[in-house]
């Protein structure tokens, strides 16, 4: 048996979702990456109470969709351990296309938010493309191990970082929470604010609404 794995490059079509309208009155654009099992259009529901006039939310869609048992709802996944590097490169190109399509003004506040599995792709993208943001929000997810303090040296001193997690998160035990908190302080120093809440692995809407 002579088995060989090959690669090809081809064009594809992908969707993403937005909430509100980008106008001259918009002062903040959000780039929000959902967690595993979500679809971007449903993830936007967590941002519906934010002032629509001043805020425009962009939610990219993870590429790998699958059925979630037992009700066969459709969810999506960003990356797995298999071919992670190639998968991330595809996501980088996809995010580039989203930003190009949206034509976000340079003088606008940018909030980058990752939830759960979305943390890794959001942080890798901002580092690769040196995106300036007013806030980076790390919500209930792990910081990529390869990232260092030097990777974020380009950020303006005014950029803020929020680390949000539930104290009863079923995926983050006490040891992991301590590790991620120390890691955030190591990368961002005094600019990081740690915001725990009493709850499980869920989006904290109150903290989201308080970001602006």
PyMOL CGO cylinders between C-alpha atoms (Angstrom):
from pymol import cmd
from pymol.cgo import CYLINDER

trace = [
    CYLINDER, 0.00, 0.00, 0.00, 1.52, 3.31, -1.11, 0.3, 1, 1, 1, 1, 1, 1,
    CYLINDER, 1.52, 3.31, -1.11, -0.38, 6.11, 0.69, 0.3, 1, 1, 1, 1, 1, 1,
    CYLINDER, -0.38, 6.11, 0.69, 0.49, 9.79, 0.19, 0.3, 1, 1, 1, 1, 1, 1,
    CYLINDER, 0.49, 9.79, 0.19, -1.14, 12.95, 1.51, 0.3, 1, 1, 1, 1, 1, 1,
    CYLINDER, -1.14, 12.95, 1.51, -1.06, 15.93, -0.87, 0.3, 1, 1, 1, 1, 1, 1,
    CYLINDER, -1.06, 15.93, -0.87, -2.12, 19.58, -0.71, 0.3, 1, 1, 1, 1, 1, 1,
    CYLINDER, -2.12, 19.58, -0.71, -3.95, 21.79, -3.17, 0.3, 1, 1, 1, 1, 1, 1,
    CYLINDER, -3.95, 21.79, -3.17, -4.92, 25.45, -3.22, 0.3, 1, 1, 1, 1, 1, 1,
    CYLINDER, -4.92, 25.45, -3.22, -8.35, 26.52, -4.42, 0.3, 1, 1, 1, 1, 1, 1,
    CYLINDER, -8.35, 26.52, -4.42, -10.86, 29.34, -4.11, 0.3, 1, 1, 1, 1, 1, 1,
    CYLINDER, -10.86, 29.34, -4.11, -13.70, 29.00, -1.63, 0.3, 1, 1, 1, 1, 1, 1,
    CYLINDER, -13.70, 29.00, -1.63, -16.69, 31.04, -0.46, 0.3, 1, 1, 1, 1, 1, 1,
    CYLINDER, -16.69, 31.04, -0.46, -17.27, 31.73, 3.24, 0.3, 1, 1, 1, 1, 1, 1,
    CYLINDER, -17.27, 31.73, 3.24, -19.84, 33.73, 5.16, 0.3, 1, 1, 1, 1, 1, 1,
    CYLINDER, -19.84, 33.73, 5.16, -19.62, 36.01, 8.19, 0.3, 1, 1, 1, 1, 1, 1,
    CYLINDER, -19.62, 36.01, 8.19, -22.22, 37.94, 10.17, 0.3, 1, 1, 1, 1, 1, 1,
    CYLINDER, -22.22, 37.94, 10.17, -22.60, 41.57, 11.22, 0.3, 1, 1, 1, 1, 1, 1,
    CYLINDER, -22.60, 41.57, 11.22, -24.80, 43.44, 13.65, 0.3, 1, 1, 1, 1, 1, 1,
    CYLINDER, -24.80, 43.44, 13.65, -25.89, 47.08, 13.20, 0.3, 1, 1, 1, 1, 1, 1,
    CYLINDER, -25.89, 47.08, 13.20, -24.56, 49.35, 10.44, 0.3, 1, 1, 1, 1, 1, 1,
    CYLINDER, -24.56, 49.35, 10.44, -21.14, 50.93, 9.94, 0.3, 1, 1, 1, 1, 1, 1,
    CYLINDER, -21.14, 50.93, 9.94, -21.81, 54.67, 9.55, 0.3, 1, 1, 1, 1, 1, 1,
    CYLINDER, -21.81, 54.67, 9.55, -20.16, 58.02, 10.26, 0.3, 1, 1, 1, 1, 1, 1,
    CYLINDER, -20.16, 58.02, 10.26, -21.63, 57.79, 13.78, 0.3, 1, 1, 1, 1, 1, 1,
    CYLINDER, -21.63, 57.79, 13.78, -19.91, 54.49, 14.54, 0.3, 1, 1, 1, 1, 1, 1,
    CYLINDER, -19.91, 54.49, 14.54, -17.10, 54.94, 17.05, 0.3, 1, 1, 1, 1, 1, 1,
    CYLINDER, -17.10, 54.94, 17.05, -16.36, 51.29, 17.90, 0.3, 1, 1, 1, 1, 1, 1,
    CYLINDER, -16.36, 51.29, 17.90, -16.02, 48.19, 15.73, 0.3, 1, 1, 1, 1, 1, 1,
    CYLINDER, -16.02, 48.19, 15.73, -16.01, 44.78, 17.38, 0.3, 1, 1, 1, 1, 1, 1,
    CYLINDER, -16.01, 44.78, 17.38, -14.34, 41.73, 15.82, 0.3, 1, 1, 1, 1, 1, 1,
    CYLINDER, -14.34, 41.73, 15.82, -15.74, 38.78, 17.79, 0.3, 1, 1, 1, 1, 1, 1,
    CYLINDER, -15.74, 38.78, 17.79, -14.71, 35.14, 17.37, 0.3, 1, 1, 1, 1, 1, 1,
    CYLINDER, -14.71, 35.14, 17.37, -17.19, 32.58, 18.67, 0.3, 1, 1, 1, 1, 1, 1,
    CYLINDER, -17.19, 32.58, 18.67, -16.47, 29.36, 20.52, 0.3, 1, 1, 1, 1, 1, 1,
    CYLINDER, -16.47, 29.36, 20.52, -16.77, 25.75, 19.39, 0.3, 1, 1, 1, 1, 1, 1,
    CYLINDER, -16.77, 25.75, 19.39, -20.29, 24.69, 18.57, 0.3, 1, 1, 1, 1, 1, 1,
    CYLINDER, -20.29, 24.69, 18.57, -21.56, 28.16, 17.67, 0.3, 1, 1, 1, 1, 1, 1,
    CYLINDER, -21.56, 28.16, 17.67, -22.57, 29.78, 14.40, 0.3, 1, 1, 1, 1, 1, 1,
    CYLINDER, -22.57, 29.78, 14.40, -21.65, 33.44, 13.92, 0.3, 1, 1, 1, 1, 1, 1,
    CYLINDER, -21.65, 33.44, 13.92, -25.23, 34.63, 13.35, 0.3, 1, 1, 1, 1, 1, 1,
    CYLINDER, -25.23, 34.63, 13.35, -26.35, 33.19, 16.68, 0.3, 1, 1, 1, 1, 1, 1,
    CYLINDER, -26.35, 33.19, 16.68, -23.24, 34.38, 18.52, 0.3, 1, 1, 1, 1, 1, 1,
    CYLINDER, -23.24, 34.38, 18.52, -24.26, 37.96, 17.70, 0.3, 1, 1, 1, 1, 1, 1,
    CYLINDER, -24.26, 37.96, 17.70, -27.25, 37.62, 20.04, 0.3, 1, 1, 1, 1, 1, 1,
    CYLINDER, -27.25, 37.62, 20.04, -24.91, 38.23, 22.98, 0.3, 1, 1, 1, 1, 1, 1,
    CYLINDER, -24.91, 38.23, 22.98, -24.18, 41.72, 21.65, 0.3, 1, 1, 1, 1, 1, 1,
    CYLINDER, -24.18, 41.72, 21.65, -27.72, 42.88, 20.86, 0.3, 1, 1, 1, 1, 1, 1,
    CYLINDER, -27.72, 42.88, 20.86, -28.01, 45.19, 23.88, 0.3, 1, 1, 1, 1, 1, 1,
    CYLINDER, -28.01, 45.19, 23.88, -24.96, 47.27, 22.97, 0.3, 1, 1, 1, 1, 1, 1,
    CYLINDER, -24.96, 47.27, 22.97, -25.82, 50.74, 21.63, 0.3, 1, 1, 1, 1, 1, 1,
    CYLINDER, -25.82, 50.74, 21.63, -26.44, 50.11, 17.89, 0.3, 1, 1, 1, 1, 1, 1,
    CYLINDER, -26.44, 50.11, 17.89, -25.66, 53.66, 16.77, 0.3, 1, 1, 1, 1, 1, 1,
    CYLINDER, -25.66, 53.66, 16.77, -22.08, 53.72, 18.02, 0.3, 1, 1, 1, 1, 1, 1,
    CYLINDER, -22.08, 53.72, 18.02, -21.15, 50.06, 17.70, 0.3, 1, 1, 1, 1, 1, 1,
    CYLINDER, -21.15, 50.06, 17.70, -20.73, 47.75, 14.72, 0.3, 1, 1, 1, 1, 1, 1,
    CYLINDER, -20.73, 47.75, 14.72, -20.09, 44.08, 15.36, 0.3, 1, 1, 1, 1, 1, 1,
    CYLINDER, -20.09, 44.08, 15.36, -18.39, 41.66, 12.95, 0.3, 1, 1, 1, 1, 1, 1,
    CYLINDER, -18.39, 41.66, 12.95, -18.55, 37.95, 13.71, 0.3, 1, 1, 1, 1, 1, 1,
    CYLINDER, -18.55, 37.95, 13.71, -16.50, 35.67, 11.42, 0.3, 1, 1, 1, 1, 1, 1,
    CYLINDER, -16.50, 35.67, 11.42, -17.72, 32.10, 10.91, 0.3, 1, 1, 1, 1, 1, 1,
    CYLINDER, -17.72, 32.10, 10.91, -15.55, 29.11, 11.85, 0.3, 1, 1, 1, 1, 1, 1,
    CYLINDER, -15.55, 29.11, 11.85, -15.05, 26.97, 8.73, 0.3, 1, 1, 1, 1, 1, 1,
    CYLINDER, -15.05, 26.97, 8.73, -15.75, 23.42, 9.90, 0.3, 1, 1, 1, 1, 1, 1,
    CYLINDER, -15.75, 23.42, 9.90, -19.44, 22.80, 10.50, 0.3, 1, 1, 1, 1, 1, 1,
    CYLINDER, -19.44, 22.80, 10.50, -20.85, 19.67, 12.10, 0.3, 1, 1, 1, 1, 1, 1,
    CYLINDER, -20.85, 19.67, 12.10, -24.02, 18.30, 13.72, 0.3, 1, 1, 1, 1, 1, 1,
    CYLINDER, -24.02, 18.30, 13.72, -24.30, 18.46, 17.51, 0.3, 1, 1, 1, 1, 1, 1,
    CYLINDER, -24.30, 18.46, 17.51, -26.01, 15.52, 19.15, 0.3, 1, 1, 1, 1, 1, 1,
    CYLINDER, -26.01, 15.52, 19.15, -28.68, 14.73, 20.20, 0.3, 1, 1, 1, 1, 1, 1,
    CYLINDER, -28.68, 14.73, 20.20, -30.84, 17.40, 18.51, 0.3, 1, 1, 1, 1, 1, 1,
    CYLINDER, -30.84, 17.40, 18.51, -28.63, 17.65, 15.42, 0.3, 1, 1, 1, 1, 1, 1,
    CYLINDER, -28.63, 17.65, 15.42, -28.11, 21.39, 15.75, 0.3, 1, 1, 1, 1, 1, 1,
    CYLINDER, -28.11, 21.39, 15.75, -25.39, 22.77, 13.48, 0.3, 1, 1, 1, 1, 1, 1,
    CYLINDER, -25.39, 22.77, 13.48, -22.24, 24.07, 15.14, 0.3, 1, 1, 1, 1, 1, 1,
    CYLINDER, -22.24, 24.07, 15.14, -18.77, 24.98, 13.91, 0.3, 1, 1, 1, 1, 1, 1,
    CYLINDER, -18.77, 24.98, 13.91, -15.15, 24.54, 14.89, 0.3, 1, 1, 1, 1, 1, 1,
    CYLINDER, -15.15, 24.54, 14.89, -12.09, 26.72, 14.23, 0.3, 1, 1, 1, 1, 1, 1,
    CYLINDER, -12.09, 26.72, 14.23, -9.11, 24.38, 14.55, 0.3, 1, 1, 1, 1, 1, 1,
    CYLINDER, -9.11, 24.38, 14.55, -8.07, 20.92, 15.71, 0.3, 1, 1, 1, 1, 1, 1,
    CYLINDER, -8.07, 20.92, 15.71, -4.71, 19.33, 16.52, 0.3, 1, 1, 1, 1, 1, 1,
    CYLINDER, -4.71, 19.33, 16.52, -4.58, 17.96, 12.97, 0.3, 1, 1, 1, 1, 1, 1,
    CYLINDER, -4.58, 17.96, 12.97, -2.85, 20.31, 10.51, 0.3, 1, 1, 1, 1, 1, 1,
    CYLINDER, -2.85, 20.31, 10.51, -3.21, 23.28, 12.86, 0.3, 1, 1, 1, 1, 1, 1,
    CYLINDER, -3.21, 23.28, 12.86, -0.64, 25.42, 11.07, 0.3, 1, 1, 1, 1, 1, 1,
    CYLINDER, -0.64, 25.42, 11.07, -2.27, 25.05, 7.64, 0.3, 1, 1, 1, 1, 1, 1,
    CYLINDER, -2.27, 25.05, 7.64, -5.71, 25.55, 9.16, 0.3, 1, 1, 1, 1, 1, 1,
    CYLINDER, -5.71, 25.55, 9.16, -4.62, 28.77, 10.87, 0.3, 1, 1, 1, 1, 1, 1,
    CYLINDER, -4.62, 28.77, 10.87, -3.10, 30.06, 7.63, 0.3, 1, 1, 1, 1, 1, 1,
    CYLINDER, -3.10, 30.06, 7.63, -6.47, 29.57, 5.92, 0.3, 1, 1, 1, 1, 1, 1,
    CYLINDER, -6.47, 29.57, 5.92, -8.18, 31.43, 8.76, 0.3, 1, 1, 1, 1, 1, 1,
    CYLINDER, -8.18, 31.43, 8.76, -5.69, 34.31, 8.50, 0.3, 1, 1, 1, 1, 1, 1,
    CYLINDER, -5.69, 34.31, 8.50, -6.49, 34.68, 4.81, 0.3, 1, 1, 1, 1, 1, 1,
    CYLINDER, -6.49, 34.68, 4.81, -10.21, 34.50, 5.54, 0.3, 1, 1, 1, 1, 1, 1,
    CYLINDER, -10.21, 34.50, 5.54, -9.97, 37.19, 8.26, 0.3, 1, 1, 1, 1, 1, 1,
    CYLINDER, -9.97, 37.19, 8.26, -7.96, 39.36, 5.85, 0.3, 1, 1, 1, 1, 1, 1,
    CYLINDER, -7.96, 39.36, 5.85, -10.78, 39.07, 3.32, 0.3, 1, 1, 1, 1, 1, 1,
    CYLINDER, -10.78, 39.07, 3.32, -13.37, 40.06, 5.95, 0.3, 1, 1, 1, 1, 1, 1,
    CYLINDER, -13.37, 40.06, 5.95, -11.39, 43.18, 6.94, 0.3, 1, 1, 1, 1, 1, 1,
    CYLINDER, -11.39, 43.18, 6.94, -10.88, 44.08, 3.29, 0.3, 1, 1, 1, 1, 1, 1,
    CYLINDER, -10.88, 44.08, 3.29, -14.59, 43.74, 2.59, 0.3, 1, 1, 1, 1, 1, 1,
    CYLINDER, -14.59, 43.74, 2.59, -15.59, 45.85, 5.60, 0.3, 1, 1, 1, 1, 1, 1,
    CYLINDER, -15.59, 45.85, 5.60, -13.14, 48.74, 5.01, 0.3, 1, 1, 1, 1, 1, 1,
    CYLINDER, -13.14, 48.74, 5.01, -12.96, 49.71, 8.69, 0.3, 1, 1, 1, 1, 1, 1,
    CYLINDER, -12.96, 49.71, 8.69, -11.69, 53.31, 9.18, 0.3, 1, 1, 1, 1, 1, 1,
    CYLINDER, -11.69, 53.31, 9.18, -8.24, 53.54, 10.78, 0.3, 1, 1, 1, 1, 1, 1,
    CYLINDER, -8.24, 53.54, 10.78, -9.29, 56.11, 13.38, 0.3, 1, 1, 1, 1, 1, 1,
    CYLINDER, -9.29, 56.11, 13.38, -12.05, 53.98, 14.90, 0.3, 1, 1, 1, 1, 1, 1,
    CYLINDER, -12.05, 53.98, 14.90, -11.88, 52.04, 18.18, 0.3, 1, 1, 1, 1, 1, 1,
    CYLINDER, -11.88, 52.04, 18.18, -11.40, 48.33, 17.59, 0.3, 1, 1, 1, 1, 1, 1,
    CYLINDER, -11.40, 48.33, 17.59, -12.36, 45.70, 20.15, 0.3, 1, 1, 1, 1, 1, 1,
    CYLINDER, -12.36, 45.70, 20.15, -11.06, 42.20, 19.49, 0.3, 1, 1, 1, 1, 1, 1,
    CYLINDER, -11.06, 42.20, 19.49, -12.93, 39.53, 21.44, 0.3, 1, 1, 1, 1, 1, 1,
    CYLINDER, -12.93, 39.53, 21.44, -12.40, 35.80, 21.52, 0.3, 1, 1, 1, 1, 1, 1,
    CYLINDER, -12.40, 35.80, 21.52, -14.67, 33.43, 23.41, 0.3, 1, 1, 1, 1, 1, 1,
    CYLINDER, -14.67, 33.43, 23.41, -13.53, 29.91, 24.30, 0.3, 1, 1, 1, 1, 1, 1,
    CYLINDER, -13.53, 29.91, 24.30, -11.92, 28.38, 21.19, 0.3, 1, 1, 1, 1, 1, 1,
    CYLINDER, -11.92, 28.38, 21.19, -12.21, 31.77, 19.48, 0.3, 1, 1, 1, 1, 1, 1,
    CYLINDER, -12.21, 31.77, 19.48, -9.52, 33.19, 21.80, 0.3, 1, 1, 1, 1, 1, 1,
    CYLINDER, -9.52, 33.19, 21.80, -6.69, 31.39, 20.00, 0.3, 1, 1, 1, 1, 1, 1,
    CYLINDER, -6.69, 31.39, 20.00, -7.62, 32.48, 16.47, 0.3, 1, 1, 1, 1, 1, 1,
    CYLINDER, -7.62, 32.48, 16.47, -8.36, 36.06, 17.54, 0.3, 1, 1, 1, 1, 1, 1,
    CYLINDER, -8.36, 36.06, 17.54, -5.04, 36.49, 19.34, 0.3, 1, 1, 1, 1, 1, 1,
    CYLINDER, -5.04, 36.49, 19.34, -2.99, 34.82, 16.61, 0.3, 1, 1, 1, 1, 1, 1,
    CYLINDER, -2.99, 34.82, 16.61, -4.58, 37.03, 13.99, 0.3, 1, 1, 1, 1, 1, 1,
    CYLINDER, -4.58, 37.03, 13.99, -4.02, 40.31, 15.82, 0.3, 1, 1, 1, 1, 1, 1,
    CYLINDER, -4.02, 40.31, 15.82, -0.35, 39.39, 16.36, 0.3, 1, 1, 1, 1, 1, 1,
    CYLINDER, -0.35, 39.39, 16.36, 0.24, 38.24, 12.78, 0.3, 1, 1, 1, 1, 1, 1,
    CYLINDER, 0.24, 38.24, 12.78, -1.32, 41.40, 11.33, 0.3, 1, 1, 1, 1, 1, 1,
    CYLINDER, -1.32, 41.40, 11.33, -0.20, 43.77, 14.12, 0.3, 1, 1, 1, 1, 1, 1,
    CYLINDER, -0.20, 43.77, 14.12, -3.73, 45.04, 14.66, 0.3, 1, 1, 1, 1, 1, 1,
    CYLINDER, -3.73, 45.04, 14.66, -4.08, 48.01, 16.97, 0.3, 1, 1, 1, 1, 1, 1,
    CYLINDER, -4.08, 48.01, 16.97, -7.08, 47.65, 19.25, 0.3, 1, 1, 1, 1, 1, 1,
    CYLINDER, -7.08, 47.65, 19.25, -8.52, 49.69, 22.08, 0.3, 1, 1, 1, 1, 1, 1,
    CYLINDER, -8.52, 49.69, 22.08, -9.39, 46.47, 23.90, 0.3, 1, 1, 1, 1, 1, 1,
    CYLINDER, -9.39, 46.47, 23.90, -8.53, 42.79, 23.68, 0.3, 1, 1, 1, 1, 1, 1,
    CYLINDER, -8.53, 42.79, 23.68, -11.05, 40.58, 25.44, 0.3, 1, 1, 1, 1, 1, 1,
    CYLINDER, -11.05, 40.58, 25.44, -10.00, 37.04, 26.36, 0.3, 1, 1, 1, 1, 1, 1,
    CYLINDER, -10.00, 37.04, 26.36, -13.20, 35.28, 27.45, 0.3, 1, 1, 1, 1, 1, 1,
    CYLINDER, -13.20, 35.28, 27.45, -13.10, 31.72, 28.85, 0.3, 1, 1, 1, 1, 1, 1,
    CYLINDER, -13.10, 31.72, 28.85, -10.34, 30.51, 26.54, 0.3, 1, 1, 1, 1, 1, 1,
    CYLINDER, -10.34, 30.51, 26.54, -6.66, 29.63, 26.46, 0.3, 1, 1, 1, 1, 1, 1,
    CYLINDER, -6.66, 29.63, 26.46, -3.92, 31.97, 25.30, 0.3, 1, 1, 1, 1, 1, 1,
    CYLINDER, -3.92, 31.97, 25.30, -1.86, 30.31, 22.52, 0.3, 1, 1, 1, 1, 1, 1,
    CYLINDER, -1.86, 30.31, 22.52, 1.31, 28.86, 24.04, 0.3, 1, 1, 1, 1, 1, 1,
    CYLINDER, 1.31, 28.86, 24.04, 3.63, 30.16, 21.34, 0.3, 1, 1, 1, 1, 1, 1,
    CYLINDER, 3.63, 30.16, 21.34, 2.80, 33.84, 21.92, 0.3, 1, 1, 1, 1, 1, 1,
    CYLINDER, 2.80, 33.84, 21.92, 5.27, 35.93, 23.93, 0.3, 1, 1, 1, 1, 1, 1,
    CYLINDER, 5.27, 35.93, 23.93, 5.36, 39.40, 25.48, 0.3, 1, 1, 1, 1, 1, 1,
    CYLINDER, 5.36, 39.40, 25.48, 7.43, 40.55, 22.51, 0.3, 1, 1, 1, 1, 1, 1,
    CYLINDER, 7.43, 40.55, 22.51, 4.56, 39.66, 20.13, 0.3, 1, 1, 1, 1, 1, 1,
    CYLINDER, 4.56, 39.66, 20.13, 2.40, 42.34, 21.75, 0.3, 1, 1, 1, 1, 1, 1,
    CYLINDER, 2.40, 42.34, 21.75, 5.08, 45.04, 22.06, 0.3, 1, 1, 1, 1, 1, 1,
    CYLINDER, 5.08, 45.04, 22.06, 3.55, 46.85, 19.06, 0.3, 1, 1, 1, 1, 1, 1,
    CYLINDER, 3.55, 46.85, 19.06, 0.32, 47.66, 20.93, 0.3, 1, 1, 1, 1, 1, 1,
    CYLINDER, 0.32, 47.66, 20.93, -0.34, 51.24, 22.00, 0.3, 1, 1, 1, 1, 1, 1,
    CYLINDER, -0.34, 51.24, 22.00, 0.07, 51.92, 25.70, 0.3, 1, 1, 1, 1, 1, 1,
    CYLINDER, 0.07, 51.92, 25.70, -3.62, 52.84, 25.85, 0.3, 1, 1, 1, 1, 1, 1,
    CYLINDER, -3.62, 52.84, 25.85, -4.73, 49.38, 24.70, 0.3, 1, 1, 1, 1, 1, 1,
    CYLINDER, -4.73, 49.38, 24.70, -6.53, 47.49, 27.47, 0.3, 1, 1, 1, 1, 1, 1,
    CYLINDER, -6.53, 47.49, 27.47, -6.87, 43.74, 28.01, 0.3, 1, 1, 1, 1, 1, 1,
    CYLINDER, -6.87, 43.74, 28.01, -9.72, 41.99, 29.83, 0.3, 1, 1, 1, 1, 1, 1,
    CYLINDER, -9.72, 41.99, 29.83, -9.50, 38.37, 30.98, 0.3, 1, 1, 1, 1, 1, 1,
    CYLINDER, -9.50, 38.37, 30.98, -12.99, 37.04, 31.72, 0.3, 1, 1, 1, 1, 1, 1,
    CYLINDER, -12.99, 37.04, 31.72, -13.81, 33.58, 33.09, 0.3, 1, 1, 1, 1, 1, 1,
    CYLINDER, -13.81, 33.58, 33.09, -16.44, 31.77, 35.15, 0.3, 1, 1, 1, 1, 1, 1,
    CYLINDER, -16.44, 31.77, 35.15, -15.30, 30.43, 38.52, 0.3, 1, 1, 1, 1, 1, 1,
    CYLINDER, -15.30, 30.43, 38.52, -17.32, 27.25, 37.88, 0.3, 1, 1, 1, 1, 1, 1,
    CYLINDER, -17.32, 27.25, 37.88, -16.23, 26.79, 34.25, 0.3, 1, 1, 1, 1, 1, 1,
    CYLINDER, -16.23, 26.79, 34.25, -16.32, 23.06, 33.51, 0.3, 1, 1, 1, 1, 1, 1,
    CYLINDER, -16.32, 23.06, 33.51, -13.38, 23.39, 31.11, 0.3, 1, 1, 1, 1, 1, 1,
    CYLINDER, -13.38, 23.39, 31.11, -11.16, 25.55, 33.34, 0.3, 1, 1, 1, 1, 1, 1,
    CYLINDER, -11.16, 25.55, 33.34, -10.21, 24.09, 36.71, 0.3, 1, 1, 1, 1, 1, 1,
    CYLINDER, -10.21, 24.09, 36.71, -8.55, 26.13, 39.45, 0.3, 1, 1, 1, 1, 1, 1,
    CYLINDER, -8.55, 26.13, 39.45, -5.04, 25.25, 38.25, 0.3, 1, 1, 1, 1, 1, 1,
    CYLINDER, -5.04, 25.25, 38.25, -5.80, 26.23, 34.66, 0.3, 1, 1, 1, 1, 1, 1,
    CYLINDER, -5.80, 26.23, 34.66, -7.41, 29.51, 35.73, 0.3, 1, 1, 1, 1, 1, 1,
    CYLINDER, -7.41, 29.51, 35.73, -4.31, 30.37, 37.77, 0.3, 1, 1, 1, 1, 1, 1,
    CYLINDER, -4.31, 30.37, 37.77, -2.05, 29.51, 34.82, 0.3, 1, 1, 1, 1, 1, 1,
    CYLINDER, -2.05, 29.51, 34.82, -4.02, 31.61, 32.34, 0.3, 1, 1, 1, 1, 1, 1,
    CYLINDER, -4.02, 31.61, 32.34, -4.17, 34.56, 34.77, 0.3, 1, 1, 1, 1, 1, 1,
    CYLINDER, -4.17, 34.56, 34.77, -0.39, 34.45, 35.31, 0.3, 1, 1, 1, 1, 1, 1,
    CYLINDER, -0.39, 34.45, 35.31, 0.15, 34.14, 31.58, 0.3, 1, 1, 1, 1, 1, 1,
    CYLINDER, 0.15, 34.14, 31.58, -2.01, 37.18, 30.88, 0.3, 1, 1, 1, 1, 1, 1,
    CYLINDER, -2.01, 37.18, 30.88, -0.06, 39.22, 33.45, 0.3, 1, 1, 1, 1, 1, 1,
    CYLINDER, -0.06, 39.22, 33.45, 3.20, 38.00, 31.93, 0.3, 1, 1, 1, 1, 1, 1,
    CYLINDER, 3.20, 38.00, 31.93, 2.14, 39.11, 28.44, 0.3, 1, 1, 1, 1, 1, 1,
    CYLINDER, 2.14, 39.11, 28.44, 0.33, 42.36, 29.26, 0.3, 1, 1, 1, 1, 1, 1,
    CYLINDER, 0.33, 42.36, 29.26, 1.48, 43.49, 32.71, 0.3, 1, 1, 1, 1, 1, 1,
    CYLINDER, 1.48, 43.49, 32.71, -0.57, 46.22, 34.34, 0.3, 1, 1, 1, 1, 1, 1,
    CYLINDER, -0.57, 46.22, 34.34, -2.79, 46.76, 31.30, 0.3, 1, 1, 1, 1, 1, 1,
    CYLINDER, -2.79, 46.76, 31.30, -4.71, 43.51, 31.96, 0.3, 1, 1, 1, 1, 1, 1,
    CYLINDER, -4.71, 43.51, 31.96, -7.81, 43.42, 34.15, 0.3, 1, 1, 1, 1, 1, 1,
    CYLINDER, -7.81, 43.42, 34.15, -8.97, 40.02, 35.40, 0.3, 1, 1, 1, 1, 1, 1,
    CYLINDER, -8.97, 40.02, 35.40, -12.76, 39.70, 35.66, 0.3, 1, 1, 1, 1, 1, 1,
    CYLINDER, -12.76, 39.70, 35.66, -14.01, 36.46, 37.23, 0.3, 1, 1, 1, 1, 1, 1,
    CYLINDER, -14.01, 36.46, 37.23, -17.72, 35.78, 37.63, 0.3, 1, 1, 1, 1, 1, 1,
    CYLINDER, -17.72, 35.78, 37.63, -19.73, 33.11, 39.40, 0.3, 1, 1, 1, 1, 1, 1,
    CYLINDER, -19.73, 33.11, 39.40, -20.84, 30.89, 36.56, 0.3, 1, 1, 1, 1, 1, 1,
    CYLINDER, -20.84, 30.89, 36.56, -20.00, 28.13, 34.13, 0.3, 1, 1, 1, 1, 1, 1,
    CYLINDER, -20.00, 28.13, 34.13, -18.63, 28.12, 30.57, 0.3, 1, 1, 1, 1, 1, 1,
    CYLINDER, -18.63, 28.12, 30.57, -20.98, 30.81, 29.26, 0.3, 1, 1, 1, 1, 1, 1,
    CYLINDER, -20.98, 30.81, 29.26, -20.76, 34.31, 27.81, 0.3, 1, 1, 1, 1, 1, 1,
    CYLINDER, -20.76, 34.31, 27.81, -21.07, 36.96, 30.51, 0.3, 1, 1, 1, 1, 1, 1,
    CYLINDER, -21.07, 36.96, 30.51, -23.35, 39.49, 28.84, 0.3, 1, 1, 1, 1, 1, 1,
    CYLINDER, -23.35, 39.49, 28.84, -23.08, 42.00, 31.70, 0.3, 1, 1, 1, 1, 1, 1,
    CYLINDER, -23.08, 42.00, 31.70, -19.31, 42.23, 31.25, 0.3, 1, 1, 1, 1, 1, 1,
    CYLINDER, -19.31, 42.23, 31.25, -19.73, 42.48, 27.47, 0.3, 1, 1, 1, 1, 1, 1,
    CYLINDER, -19.73, 42.48, 27.47, -22.19, 45.37, 27.81, 0.3, 1, 1, 1, 1, 1, 1,
    CYLINDER, -22.19, 45.37, 27.81, -19.82, 47.15, 30.21, 0.3, 1, 1, 1, 1, 1, 1,
    CYLINDER, -19.82, 47.15, 30.21, -16.92, 47.17, 27.73, 0.3, 1, 1, 1, 1, 1, 1,
    CYLINDER, -16.92, 47.17, 27.73, -18.17, 50.38, 26.09, 0.3, 1, 1, 1, 1, 1, 1,
]
cmd.load_cgo(trace, "trace")
